[in-house]
Amino acid sequence: MRYLSMVMLLPLLGLAAWAQSGGTPETPAASRGSLQETEWTLVELDGAPVQAGSDRTAPTLQLSTADQRASGFAGCNRMTGGYESTGEALRFGAVVTTRMHCEATMELEQRYLAAIEATRRYRLAGGMLELIDGDGKLVARFRTS
């Protein structure tokens, strides 16, 4: 009987510890602390909200753990490149894109790619992915797709 009581008590202790640690409900990716294998949709760039691109799709980012590749949609073109992540550090290698020209979204795409290049670390907070440059400035914010 004592063993059964302990087995039933353990989940409650775990829940209490989670609540004391400041646990909050977040999206599955953010609650797992998972940067990779999640498609992120850009919602803010350099402090301003982001409008959808030429095909009515906002820029996206996905990081693969299998081959350490970043990929996504940059606003007009598809993009891909390598990345390195250790702890909260995040740095992208050379990014290549397809070569289409979209008059309405080229400026957004150039700013987005510049933010990717400037990224030095990241933060997962409130279900959002935040990219931060070397000066500690937030350069891009994403939500899970």
DAZIMO-V677754 format. One record per backbone hydrogen bond with DSSP energy under -1.0 kcal/mol. CO is the residue of the C=O (numbers start at 1). NH is the residue of the N-H. If there is no record, write none. Layout:
co=[CO:CO]
nh=[NH:NH]
This chain:
co=[1:2:3:4:5:6:9:10:11:12:13:14:15:16:17:18:19:27:28:29:39:40:41:43:44:45:48:53:57:59:61:62:63:68:69:70:71:72:73:75:77:78:79:80:81:82:84:86:88:89:91:96:102:102:105:106:107:108:109:110:111:112:113:114:115:120:121:123:125:128:129:130:131:131:132:132:133:137:139:140:141:141:142:143]
nh=[5:6:7:8:9:10:13:14:15:16:17:18:19:20:21:23:22:31:32:34:145:61:143:50:141:48:45:56:53:42:40:71:37:83:64:81:62:79:60:54:74:98:72:96:70:93:91:89:122:86:84:80:105:106:109:110:111:112:113:114:115:116:117:118:119:90:132:130:128:125:142:123:139:140:120:121:136:133:46:131:43:44:129:41]
